[in-house]
Amino acid sequence: MAGSVGTVKVASRSSPKRHSGMDPPLSLARPTVFDLQKTAELEKFLVEMGLYEGEEQSAKREEVLREIDGIVKDWVKRLTSQKGFSEQIVEKANAVLFTFGSYRLGVHGPGADIDILCVGPSYVKREEDFFVTLHDILAQMVEVTELQPVPDAHVPVMKFKFHGMAIDLLYASVSLSVIPPDFNISEGSVLCGLDEATVRSLNGCRVADRILRLVPNAENFRTTLRCLKYWAERRGVYSNVTGFLGGVNWAILVARICQLYPNAVPSMLVSRFFRVFTQWQWPNPVMLCAIENDDLGFSVWDPRKNIRDRLHVMPIITPGYPCMNSSYNVSTNTLRVIMEQFKIGNKICQEIDLNKASWAVLFEPLNFFEAYTKYLVVDIVADDDDDLRLWKGWIESRLRQLTLKIERDTKGMLQCHPYPCEYANPSVQCAHCSFFMGLSRKEGVKIHGQKFDIRGTVDEFMHEIGMYTLWKSGMDLAVTHVRKKQIPYYVFEQGYKKPCPPMHANQQEQSDRNDTEDGTPTVSLDGQLKRKRDFDGAGHSESCKSVKRSSVSSGYEESPPDSGNIVSPILCEDPVKSVSSALRNGVQNSPLHGDVNLESANCSNSPHGSEESAASGTSCAAVKTGGMIDETAGPESSVPCVINGTVQTMAVYTPIKCVAEKDEPKFEGIDSLASSNCAESLEDADTLAGNVLSENMHSSGNGAI
């Protein structure tokens, strides 16, 4: 069976089909000589960019898969014997591996990880066997490094490297006592008697197989998907965890274009991709086939019945039962960024179609650090690389919540653009990394002299980060606010940061005044350091100064382009110790703007907080806001995280009623999923009252495309 590790092969080429999907194709036009030429140029460009894996590395992948297959089979046999089963059952005991993700779809590149699903018998459990027994076996193997179990994830996973190759290993225990070697994961009966976490684990493989069956030409699909994944990475919109689109999202979008243009070659498909989705009217869903219902009782995506589904702003529905929205992480802000990039891509593709631009122009990287005037910086520090990997994973998985909270607390007036890349200062030896978010006022809104106050928003985010149950001493976090001119040079690609001539004093004063009036945050970092020292009544002013400097991206001072060293080596000798020391000293806050009083819970060095906070149901790890909480706003320094605009008064550490409070998306026809994008609408009200999705529900592109 395709995808099984018994035959570690990517699916064979599928011949062109007449048409697949819910709607007839928009065009059956075949490629011209010009289209074939552009496709050859595109494929050559992708090869030159190193997006294809060589034979040697492909052979290494297959060998790694065979070794892991042997490990899990031995593990299941050993467990079967330990659980007291007969020798006959022990001899038949088996586990089967399936690949999914980019490797299964055939679009993986050099260095890409391998997504693997292990299917085992009903008596081998995920919690006590997979995450305990198998974990211990892997931990003792010299071939295995960076072993990281994530049992509480939405899809429980064990991450590790095997012979240096990154592996994401999932486990599913199905309702069979013996797993046959030819086990068919695509059959609906496989889901009988399973919990939702197991169904989600199985869904990756089932969706990948279904996508390949639903596209008219697998090779054209693969080339187009490889191209658009690379484009998304270059443009900073490839990251499911950050709130953009991940691999399965891009695969479904590309597959939909392949269905609408079944005879098109990759150059045509790339151009049509941007043309269609630039005009797509979200939140109308993208679907490859009609939503299927079954009698197994699992929830399927249906905004008519499920209130939470109505909040999805960019629904991209997985094919096959149970149909889910694969892009539920996308927010209003990240959708805005994605659509902006689609428009840019569409414009460039129009130039390419007119032979006025080359493919290289389409893949030029997003110049993120020149795009905004203000940024939030999230600096993460740990004692060693292993602790940093755990701590960073926890924080990164929740950065999306910070953008949602900013969107919620500023009524959508302040826009936050998270950048999915992480950075590290090469001159700092400690384990650390940094994430950046661009800040801007909503387009068309500009009010001088007023401010957004997002300190409470950041405090709430920090409090939730402090809930990490695996927190260790030395795991620290700082959230700070900087201007564009204070961004450290090591984040820029070579040639993308042009040195600016030094300003005279009056020019600098005018620049600061402009920053104050442009509708984005204003802050004096020197003032932060000074106020940090003022907070400390124990005479530890130098220690507090080290806290700011140890924020990895610390100081954010202007330096010549050739220096490359932003942080003072003396102040960064032990950033973890200095940050933890400052947290032990404690920070208090006072009223601001008279009527806004933000009071923060006390944070202890324990992830469970102090006795008082534990009693009240709150806890804090070793985290800090890098001067977000200020005593008073003096005339010489502006207040950290007070954004020019309307002052927003908010309570700190209040529970979130929903992920993001906003108006529900307006679906045309209210109860209908279909809109101007849909070829047909749902059936009449009687069908709707029966809560049954019509088999004729469609979501194609606009016929004018």
SULBEL-V304989 format. One record per residue. N is the residue number from 1. RES is the residue in one small letter. PSI is psi as a letter, one per 30 degrees, with the letter a starting at -180 (* if undefined). Layout:
N,RES,PSI  N,RES,PSI
This chain:
1,m,k  2,a,k  3,g,f  4,s,k  5,v,f  6,g,e  7,t,j  8,v,i  9,k,k  10,v,l  11,a,k  12,s,l  13,r,k  14,s,k  15,s,l  16,p,k  17,k,l  18,r,e  19,h,k  20,s,l  21,g,a  22,m,f  23,d,l  24,p,l  25,p,l  26,l,e  27,s,k  28,l,g  29,a,k  30,r,l  31,p,k  32,t,l  33,v,e  34,f,e  35,d,e  36,l,e  37,q,e  38,k,e  39,t,e  40,a,e  41,e,e  42,l,e  43,e,e  44,k,e  45,f,e  46,l,e  47,v,e  48,e,f  49,m,f  50,g,h  51,l,f  52,y,k  53,e,k  54,g,l  55,e,e  56,e,e  57,q,e  58,s,e  59,a,e  60,k,e  61,r,e  62,e,e  63,e,e  64,v,e  65,l,e  66,r,e  67,e,e  68,i,e  69,d,e  70,g,e  71,i,e  72,v,e  73,k,e  74,d,e  75,w,e  76,v,e  77,k,e  78,r,e  79,l,e  80,t,e  81,s,e  82,q,f  83,k,g  84,g,g  85,f,l  86,s,l  87,e,e  88,q,e  89,i,e  90,v,e  91,e,e  92,k,f  93,a,k  94,n,l  95,a,k  96,v,k  97,l,k  98,f,k  99,t,l  100,f,a  101,g,a  102,s,e  103,y,e  104,r,e  105,l,f  106,g,g  107,v,g  108,h,l  109,g,a  110,p,k  111,g,f  112,a,l  113,d,l  114,i,k  115,d,k  116,i,k  117,l,k  118,c,k  119,v,k  120,g,l  121,p,l  122,s,f  123,y,f  124,v,j  125,k,l  126,r,e  127,e,e  128,e,f  129,d,e  130,f,e  131,f,f  132,v,d  133,t,e  134,l,e  135,h,e  136,d,e  137,i,e  138,l,e  139,a,f  140,q,f  141,m,k  142,v,f  143,e,f  144,v,k  145,t,l  146,e,h  147,l,k  148,q,j  149,p,k  150,v,i  151,p,f  152,d,g  153,a,l  154,h,e  155,v,j  156,p,k  157,v,l  158,m,j  159,k,k  160,f,l  161,k,k  162,f,j  163,h,h  164,g,f  165,m,k  166,a,k  167,i,k  168,d,j  169,l,k  170,l,l  171,y,k  172,a,k  173,s,j  174,v,l  175,s,h  176,l,k  177,s,f  178,v,k  179,i,j  180,p,l  181,p,f  182,d,h  183,f,k  184,n,j  185,i,f  186,s,f  187,e,k  188,g,e  189,s,f  190,v,f  191,l,f  192,c,k  193,g,g  194,l,l  195,d,l  196,e,e  197,a,e  198,t,e  199,v,e  200,r,e  201,s,e  202,l,f  203,n,e  204,g,e  205,c,e  206,r,e  207,v,e  208,a,e  209,d,e  210,r,e  211,i,e  212,l,f  213,r,f  214,l,f  215,v,k  216,p,f  217,n,j  218,a,e  219,e,e  220,n,e  221,f,e  222,r,e  223,t,e  224,t,e  225,l,e  226,r,e  227,c,e  228,l,f  229,k,e  230,y,e  231,w,e  232,a,e  233,e,e  234,r,e  235,r,g  236,g,g  237,v,g  238,y,j  239,s,j  240,n,e  241,v,f  242,t,f  243,g,g  244,f,b  245,l,k  246,g,a  247,g,e  248,v,e  249,n,e  250,w,e  251,a,e  252,i,e  253,l,e  254,v,e  255,a,e  256,r,e  257,i,e  258,c,e  259,q,e  260,l,f  261,y,i  262,p,f  263,n,g  264,a,k  265,v,l  266,p,e  267,s,e  268,m,e  269,l,e  270,v,e  271,s,e  272,r,e  273,f,e  274,f,e  275,r,e  276,v,e  277,f,f  278,t,e  279,q,f  280,w,k  281,q,i  282,w,k  283,p,g  284,n,k  285,p,l  286,v,k  287,m,k  288,l,f  289,c,l  290,a,k  291,i,k  292,e,k  293,n,l  294,d,l  295,d,g  296,l,f  297,g,g  298,f,k  299,s,k  300,v,l  301,w,k  302,d,j  303,p,f  304,r,e  305,k,e  306,n,j  307,i,e  308,r,e  309,d,f  310,r,f  311,l,f  312,h,k  313,v,f  314,m,i  315,p,k  316,i,j  317,i,k  318,t,k  319,p,k  320,g,l  321,y,k  322,p,k  323,c,k  324,m,l  325,n,j  326,s,f  327,s,h  328,y,f  329,n,f  330,v,k  331,s,l  332,t,e  333,n,e  334,t,e  335,l,e  336,r,e  337,v,e  338,i,e  339,m,e  340,e,e  341,q,e  342,f,e  343,k,e  344,i,e  345,g,e  346,n,e  347,k,e  348,i,e  349,c,e  350,q,e  351,e,e  352,i,e  353,d,f  354,l,g  355,n,h  356,k,f  357,a,l  358,s,l  359,w,f  360,a,e  361,v,e  362,l,e  363,f,g  364,e,k  365,p,l  366,l,k  367,n,i  368,f,e  369,f,g  370,e,f  371,a,f  372,y,l  373,t,f  374,k,k  375,y,k  376,l,k  377,v,k  378,v,j  379,d,k  380,i,k  381,v,k  382,a,l  383,d,e  384,d,l  385,d,e  386,d,e  387,d,e  388,l,e  389,r,e  390,l,e  391,w,e  392,k,e  393,g,e  394,w,e  395,i,e  396,e,e  397,s,f  398,r,g  399,l,e  400,r,e  401,q,e  402,l,e  403,t,e  404,l,e  405,k,e  406,i,e  407,e,e  408,r,e  409,d,f  410,t,g  411,k,h  412,g,g  413,m,f  414,l,k  415,q,k  416,c,k  417,h,j  418,p,k  419,y,k  420,p,f  421,c,k  422,e,l  423,y,l  424,a,k  425,n,j  426,p,f  427,s,f  428,v,k  429,q,f  430,c,l  431,a,j  432,h,l  433,c,l  434,s,k  435,f,l  436,f,k  437,m,k  438,g,k  439,l,k  440,s,l  441,r,l  442,k,k  443,e,k  444,g,f  445,v,k  446,k,j  447,i,j  448,h,k  449,g,f  450,q,l  451,k,k  452,f,k  453,d,j  454,i,g  455,r,e  456,g,e  457,t,e  458,v,e  459,d,e  460,e,e  461,f,e  462,m,e  463,h,e  464,e,e  465,i,e  466,g,f  467,m,f  468,y,j  469,t,f  470,l,g  471,w,k  472,k,l  473,s,k  474,g,f  475,m,j  476,d,l  477,l,k  478,a,k  479,v,j  480,t,l  481,h,k  482,v,l  483,r,l  484,k,e  485,k,f  486,q,g  487,i,k  488,p,l  489,y,f  490,y,f  491,v,f  492,f,k  493,e,l  494,q,k  495,g,f  496,y,f  497,k,j  498,k,k  499,p,k  500,c,k  501,p,k  502,p,k  503,m,k  504,h,l  505,a,e  506,n,e  507,q,e  508,q,e  509,e,e  510,q,e  511,s,e  512,d,e  513,r,e  514,n,e  515,d,e  516,t,f  517,e,g  518,d,g  519,g,g  520,t,l  521,p,l  522,t,k  523,v,k  524,s,j  525,l,e  526,d,e  527,g,e  528,q,e  529,l,e  530,k,e  531,r,e  532,k,e  533,r,e  534,d,e  535,f,e  536,d,j  537,g,g  538,a,g  539,g,g  540,h,h  541,s,e  542,e,e  543,s,e  544,c,e  545,k,e  546,s,f  547,v,e  548,k,e  549,r,f  550,s,g  551,s,g  552,v,e  553,s,g  554,s,l  555,g,e  556,y,h  557,e,k  558,e,k  559,s,l  560,p,l  561,p,f  562,d,f  563,s,e  564,g,g  565,n,j  566,i,e  567,v,k  568,s,k  569,p,f  570,i,e  571,l,f  572,c,g  573,e,e  574,d,i  575,p,e  576,v,e  577,k,e  578,s,e  579,v,e  580,s,e  581,s,e  582,a,e  583,l,e  584,r,e  585,n,e  586,g,l  587,v,k  588,q,l  589,n,l  590,s,l  591,p,l  592,l,k  593,h,g  594,g,d  595,d,g  596,v,j  597,n,j  598,l,j  599,e,k  600,s,k  601,a,k  602,n,k  603,c,k  604,s,l  605,n,f  606,s,k  607,p,f  608,h,f  609,g,a  610,s,l  611,e,e  612,e,e  613,s,e  614,a,e  615,a,e  616,s,g  617,g,g  618,t,l  619,s,l  620,c,k  621,a,a  622,a,i  623,v,l  624,k,l  625,t,g  626,g,h  627,g,g  628,m,e  629,i,k  630,d,l  631,e,d  632,t,l  633,a,j  634,g,l  635,p,f  636,e,f  637,s,k  638,s,l  639,v,k  640,p,k  641,c,h  642,v,j  643,i,k  644,n,k  645,g,a  646,t,k  647,v,k  648,q,k  649,t,k  650,m,l  651,a,k  652,v,k  653,y,h  654,t,k  655,p,k  656,i,k  657,k,e  658,c,l  659,v,e  660,a,j  661,e,j  662,k,l  663,d,k  664,e,k  665,p,k  666,k,j  667,f,k  668,e,k  669,g,g  670,i,d  671,d,f  672,s,k  673,l,f  674,a,l  675,s,a  676,s,f  677,n,f  678,c,k  679,a,e  680,e,l  681,s,l  682,l,l  683,e,a  684,d,a  685,a,f  686,d,e  687,t,e  688,l,e  689,a,f  690,g,g  691,n,h  692,v,k  693,l,k  694,s,k  695,e,f  696,n,g  697,m,k  698,h,l  699,s,i  700,s,l  701,g,l  702,n,k  703,g,f  704,a,f  705,i,*
